[in-house]
Amino acid sequence: MPVITCIDDLKRLHKRRTPKMFYDYCESGSWTEQTFRENTTDFDRIRLRQRVAVNMEGRTLATKMIGQDVAMPVALAPVGLTGMQRADGEIKAAKAAEAFGVPFTLSTMSICSIEDVAEHTTKPFWFQLYTMKDQDYLGRLIQRAKDAKCSALVVTLDLQILGQRHKDLKNGLSAPPKLTPAVIADLMTKWTWGIEMLQTRRRQFGNIVGHVQGVKDTSRLGEWTAQQFDPALDWKKIEEIKEQWGGPVILKGILDPEDAVMAKNVGCDAIVVSNHGGRQQDGALSSIRALDPILQAVGGDLEVHLDSGIRSGQDVLKAIAMGAKGTYIGRAFIHGLGAMGQEGVATALEVIRKELDISMAFTGNRDINAVDRSAILVPEGFAGRWE
Ligand SMILES: Cc1cc2nc3c(=O)[nH]c(=O)nc-3n(C[C@H](O)[C@H](O)[C@H](O)COP(=O)(O)O)c2cc1C
C-alpha cells in the first residue's frame, strides 16, 4: 500500500491507473490553459499568518453550507464522466462524501444516474443541472432530482457552449472509450480499471440514455449534447428553473461582480465563484482573485462559495479567510477516485481535513466559523487593477 501524504500522491496514482483519455480529460484546461494554471498559482500568492502561544485545544471544522451541516466547508464538485475514472465512480464518491459528512454534487453528465446514486446512499445529495433546450427533458430531470430527495439544485451557468480542450480531441474522448489500437495498448497497462469496468453495467450517461427520445446509445450523444445545451440561457430562464425546483438553489460559475448581483436579485441561496476549473473561458481570472470584488458587490447578503484550484486544506483555509462560506473540490477528489476508488476519495477528504485543521490552528484559530481575513496575508493589489 503506497503511503499517501498529499493530493499530489493521489494524482500520480490516478495517472498510472486510469486510461489516458480520462486522466487527460480531468487534468486539462481549455485552449492555452492559462486560467487552469493560475487557479492554483494564485492560491500560492496568498500566505498564512503564523501565530504562537495560542491555545490550540478543542478545534472544530464543522460549519454549514446553505444551512446544511457539513463536517468541513468542502463539498465534492459536480464532475462529468466520474464513472469513467473508476467503475461506478459517482456511487463510490457519494458514499465517501456521506461517510465524511460533506455534500456530494452529482453532475447532469454523470455515468451513474440520479436514481442509482440515491439507491446507494442514505443521505440527500446535491444535483447539478445543465440547462437544455429540450424543455420536456429538463422538466423531467428536475422532477427526477426532486423524487430522489436531492437537497439542493446547483445550476451551472458557465457552460452554455463548450470551451475546447485540445487533449480531448486528440484522444478521441468518448464514454465508453472506442477501442482503437492506441486505446487498446493503453488499456493493457490499466487492467484493474478494465476488469472493474467489465463488471458494471454503468458505462453510459445514466441521466440521459433511456431518458431522452432518440438517444439509445452514446454514439449519438456527443451530437445531442452539442445541440442540446442551451446557448440562449438568460436570467429569466434561471428564475423559471428556480420556480420549478422549489428548493435551495446554488448558481455555479459566477466570476464577475455584475453577474453576482444579478444572481443575488434572482434570490438564489448561494453562488459558486468558479471558472469551471479553467475549462471554459481561458484568460479569465482565477476564482480566488475574482472572489474579493464579488464579495464587495453582494455586500454580505448572499452566501458565497468558491471552487477552482483547490488542492489542499491550506487552499480551503485561504478561501474561507478571504470570505467564502464554503468550497468545492473537483480534481482533488477525482485523483483520489482514479487512484483508489471510494477509499481514495475518503483519503483525499482526510488529507484536506488534516491540512485544514493544522493550518487553521497555526493561524491562531480553533473554530472554522471564526476564521477571517486576519488569518491570511494578501499581496497588495491581489484582485488586480483592471480597466
Ligand atoms: C473532469 C471534470 C469534469 C467536470 N464536469 C462538470 C460538470 O459536469 N458540471 C459542472 O457544473 N462542472 C463540472 N466541472 C467543474 C467542477 O465542478 C469544478 O468547478 C472544478 O473542477 C473546480 O476546479 P478544480 O478541479 O480545480 O477543483 C468539471 C471539472 C472537471 C475537472
The ligand as a Tripos MOL2 file, in Angstrom:
@<TRIPOS>MOLECULE
LIG
   31    33     1     0     0
SMALL
NO_CHARGES

@<TRIPOS>ATOM
      1 C1        -13.1740   16.3410  -15.3390 C.3       1 LIG1
      2 C2        -14.1020   17.4620  -14.9400 C.ar      1 LIG1
      3 C3        -15.4460   17.4020  -15.2950 C.ar      1 LIG1
      4 C4        -16.3220   18.4070  -14.8930 C.ar      1 LIG1
      5 N1        -17.6590   18.3010  -15.1700 N.ar      1 LIG1
      6 C5        -18.5100   19.2240  -14.6790 C.ar      1 LIG1
      7 C6        -19.9150   19.0500  -14.8380 C.ar      1 LIG1
      8 O1        -20.3800   18.0720  -15.3870 O.2       1 LIG1
      9 N2        -20.7240   20.0350  -14.3480 N.ar      1 LIG1
     10 C7        -20.2360   21.1440  -13.7070 C.ar      1 LIG1
     11 O2        -21.0040   22.0010  -13.2880 O.2       1 LIG1
     12 N3        -18.9140   21.3000  -13.5320 N.ar      1 LIG1
     13 C8        -18.0510   20.3570  -13.9700 C.ar      1 LIG1
     14 N4        -16.7200   20.5090  -13.7540 N.ar      1 LIG1
     15 C9        -16.2340   21.6610  -12.9850 C.3       1 LIG1
     16 C10       -16.1980   21.3190  -11.4970 C.3       1 LIG1
     17 O3        -17.4920   21.2290  -10.9720 O.3       1 LIG1
     18 C11       -15.4510   22.3820  -10.6920 C.3       1 LIG1
     19 O4        -15.9670   23.6480  -10.9980 O.3       1 LIG1
     20 C12       -13.9530   22.3610  -10.9560 C.3       1 LIG1
     21 O5        -13.4710   21.0320  -11.0540 O.3       1 LIG1
     22 C13       -13.2200   23.0720   -9.8620 C.3       1 LIG1
     23 O6        -11.8670   23.1290  -10.1280 O.3       1 LIG1
     24 P1        -10.7860   22.1150   -9.5130 P.3       1 LIG1
     25 O7        -10.8630   20.8870  -10.3330 O.co2     1 LIG1
     26 O8         -9.5100   22.8510   -9.7060 O.co2     1 LIG1
     27 O9        -11.1450   21.8480   -8.0650 O.co2     1 LIG1
     28 C14       -15.8260   19.5170  -14.1470 C.ar      1 LIG1
     29 C15       -14.4740   19.5600  -13.8100 C.ar      1 LIG1
     30 C16       -13.6220   18.5420  -14.1820 C.ar      1 LIG1
     31 C17       -12.1790   18.6150  -13.7550 C.3       1 LIG1
@<TRIPOS>BOND
     1     1     2 1
     2     2     3 ar
     3     2    30 ar
     4     3     4 ar
     5     4     5 ar
     6     4    28 ar
     7     5     6 ar
     8     6     7 ar
     9     6    13 1
    10     7     8 2
    11     7     9 ar
    12     9    10 ar
    13    10    11 2
    14    10    12 ar
    15    12    13 ar
    16    13    14 ar
    17    14    15 1
    18    14    28 ar
    19    15    16 1
    20    16    17 1
    21    16    18 1
    22    18    19 1
    23    18    20 1
    24    20    21 1
    25    20    22 1
    26    22    23 1
    27    23    24 1
    28    24    25 2
    29    24    26 1
    30    24    27 1
    31    28    29 ar
    32    29    30 ar
    33    30    31 1
@<TRIPOS>SUBSTRUCTURE
     1 LIG1         1 GROUP 0 **** ****
